[in-house]
Amino acid sequence: MDNRGLQSDGPPEHTTAPTTKLSHMRNDSTVDLWATVDRSRLEQDVHIIPLQELYNRYHTDPRTGLTSGAVPDARAQYGDNKLEPPKQPSYIWLLFKELFMGFNIILWVAGILAFLAYKPFGEPDPQIANLALGVVLLLVITCNSALNVYQQLKSIKIVAAFSKLLPTLATVRRDGREQQIVTDEIVPGDIILVRMGDKLPADCRFISCDGVKVNTSELTGESK
């Protein structure tokens, strides 16, 4: 489960390690340190592999964390730990796509045939029912497309709002010392210290905890 930005209600300290790709990897990177990482498995097995294998994969240690020299290489390889806001789409383009895609194409064909059945094929005695059917089909297409566009825009706004749930600072262990860093600078392999009331700043795997509880109400909308 994606625990990004959720609030922890657990005991004073828990140690976690980012395990998934936090942003799009740069294709032009030539960092040798991370060349041995199997990128195809980054989002598939990091939650089930043995911890020692996890540490080896990300060149980290649970007691000392990453070294200062490894952090720039990891950031160059994986990028910043932040949600990329979705691009604001063109309302006209969204509506155009909804009007002329999927099941609406069939409705367009049916509507055109209904109008043709009214005139000219229905002459000299056109049936008003054919005209009514064509109008109804056009209304269905328009209403259905407008509703789909509204739902898409609402989803985009929800995704953009997730960035507000993220904390701005996080406590990590690097070079054997606890440090407070900006959450954008967290990289895979960082040992993150999460205390009661903190929000998880990244996709993490818990490697040490005691009776941890996670409040997911901000994502699910549930009261508990």
C-alpha positions in Angstrom: 0.0 0.0 0.0 1.2 3.5 -0.7 1.8 5.2 2.6 3.0 8.4 1.2 1.9 11.3 3.3 0.0 9.3 5.9 0.1 10.1 9.6 1.7 7.6 12.0 0.1 7.1 15.4 2.7 4.6 16.6 5.3 4.7 19.4 8.1 7.2 19.6 10.3 5.8 16.9 10.1 3.6 13.9 12.7 3.0 11.2 11.7 2.7 7.6 13.5 2.6 4.3 12.3 4.0 0.9 12.0 1.0 -1.4 10.4 2.1 -4.6 11.3 4.5 -7.4 10.3 7.9 -6.2 10.3 9.7 -9.5 11.0 8.9 -13.1 14.6 7.7 -13.5 16.8 9.8 -15.8 17.7 7.9 -18.9 20.8 9.9 -19.4 22.3 9.0 -16.0 25.7 7.1 -16.1 26.1 6.6 -12.3 28.1 3.4 -11.8 27.1 2.9 -8.2 23.5 2.0 -9.1 24.2 0.2 -12.4 23.8 -3.2 -10.7 20.2 -2.4 -9.6 17.6 -4.4 -11.5 15.2 -1.7 -12.3 12.5 -4.1 -13.4 12.1 -5.4 -9.8 12.1 -2.0 -8.0 8.4 -2.0 -7.6 7.7 -5.7 -7.4 9.7 -7.4 -4.7 11.0 -4.8 -2.3 8.4 -5.5 0.2 9.1 -9.3 0.4 12.8 -9.8 -0.2 15.0 -10.4 2.9 16.2 -7.3 4.6 19.9 -8.0 4.0 19.2 -8.3 0.3 17.3 -5.0 0.4 20.2 -3.3 2.1 22.7 -4.7 -0.4 20.5 -3.6 -3.3 20.4 0.0 -2.1 23.9 0.2 -0.7 22.7 1.1 2.8 23.0 0.0 6.4 20.2 0.1 9.0 22.6 1.3 11.7 24.4 4.1 9.7 22.2 4.7 6.7 23.5 5.9 3.4 26.9 7.6 3.1 27.1 11.2 2.0 28.9 10.1 -1.1 26.1 7.7 -2.2 23.3 10.3 -1.9 24.2 12.5 -4.9 24.5 9.3 -7.1 21.1 8.1 -5.9 19.5 11.4 -6.6 21.0 11.6 -10.0 19.7 8.1 -10.8 16.2 8.4 -9.2 15.4 12.1 -9.2 13.6 14.0 -6.4 11.2 12.5 -4.0 8.1 14.4 -5.0 4.8 14.0 -6.7 4.7 15.4 -10.2 1.6 17.5 -10.5 -0.6 16.5 -13.4 -0.6 18.8 -16.4 -3.7 20.9 -16.6 -5.6 19.6 -19.7 -7.5 21.6 -22.2 -11.2 21.5 -21.4 -12.1 21.7 -25.0 -9.8 18.8 -25.9 -11.1 16.6 -23.1 -14.7 17.3 -24.2 -13.8 16.6 -27.9 -12.2 13.2 -26.9 -15.2 12.2 -24.9 -17.6 13.1 -27.6 -15.9 11.1 -30.3 -14.5 8.0 -28.6 -15.7 4.6 -27.2 -19.4 3.9 -27.1 -20.2 7.4 -28.1 -19.2 6.6 -31.7 -22.0 4.0 -31.8 -24.4 6.5 -30.5 -23.4 9.0 -33.1 -24.0 6.5 -35.9 -27.4 5.6 -34.4 -28.3 9.3 -34.1 -27.3 10.1 -37.7 -29.3 7.1 -38.9 -32.3 8.3 -36.9 -32.2 11.7 -38.5 -31.8 10.2 -42.0 -34.8 8.0 -41.3 -36.7 11.2 -40.6 -35.5 13.0 -43.6 -34.8 12.4 -46.4 -35.5 8.6 -46.2 -38.7 9.1 -44.4 -40.3 11.4 -47.0 -43.0 12.0 -48.0 -44.4 11.0 -44.6 -41.5 11.4 -42.1 -42.1 9.9 -38.7 -41.6 12.3 -35.8 -40.5 9.4 -33.6 -37.3 9.1 -35.7 -36.5 12.8 -35.1 -37.2 12.5 -31.4 -34.9 9.4 -31.2 -32.1 11.4 -32.9 -32.5 14.3 -30.5 -32.5 12.0 -27.5 -29.3 10.2 -28.7 -27.5 13.6 -29.1 -28.6 14.6 -25.6 -27.3 11.3 -24.2 -23.9 11.8 -26.0 -23.6 15.3 -24.7 -24.6 14.6 -21.1 -22.4 11.5 -20.9 -19.4 13.3 -22.3 -19.9 16.3 -20.0 -20.1 14.0 -17.0 -17.0 12.1 -17.9 -15.0 15.3 -18.4 -16.2 16.5 -14.9 -15.1 13.2 -13.3 -11.7 13.5 -15.0 -11.1 17.0 -13.8 -12.2 16.1 -10.3 -9.7 13.2 -10.3 -6.9 15.5 -11.5 -7.7 17.9 -8.6 -7.6 15.1 -6.1 -4.2 13.9 -7.3 -2.9 17.5 -7.2 -4.2 17.8 -3.6 -2.1 14.8 -2.5 1.0 16.9 -2.6 -0.4 19.0 0.3 -0.4 15.8 2.5 3.3 15.4 2.3 5.5 16.7 5.1 8.2 19.2 4.2 10.9 17.8 6.5 12.0 14.2 7.4 14.5 12.7 9.8 16.9 10.3 8.2 20.0 8.4 9.3 23.1 9.2 7.2 26.7 8.6 8.0 25.6 7.2 11.3 23.9 10.4 12.4 20.3 11.6 12.5 19.7 14.5 10.1 16.7 16.5 9.2 16.4 17.0 5.4 13.8 18.3 3.0 11.6 15.4 1.9 12.4 16.1 -1.8 16.0 14.9 -1.0 15.0 11.4 0.3 16.4 8.7 -1.9 15.9 4.9 -2.1 18.1 3.4 0.7 17.5 6.2 3.2 16.8 5.0 6.7 13.9 7.2 7.8 13.0 7.7 11.5 9.3 8.1 12.0 8.0 9.2 15.4 4.5 9.5 16.8 2.4 12.0 14.8 4.8 12.1 11.9 3.7 11.7 8.3 5.4 9.2 6.1 7.4 11.2 3.6 7.8 8.4 0.9 6.9 4.9 -0.1 8.5 2.9 2.6 9.1 -0.5 4.0 9.1 -0.8 7.8 12.2 -2.6 9.0 11.8 -1.9 12.8 8.7 -0.9 14.7 6.7 -1.6 17.9 2.9 -1.6 17.8 2.8 0.9 14.9 -0.6 2.3 13.9 -1.1 4.3 10.6 -3.9 6.7 10.2 -5.2 6.4 6.6 -8.3 8.6 7.0 -6.9 11.4 4.8 -6.8 8.9 1.8 -9.9 6.7 2.5 -12.1 9.3 4.1 -12.9 7.0 7.0 -13.1 8.3 10.5 -10.7 5.6 11.8 
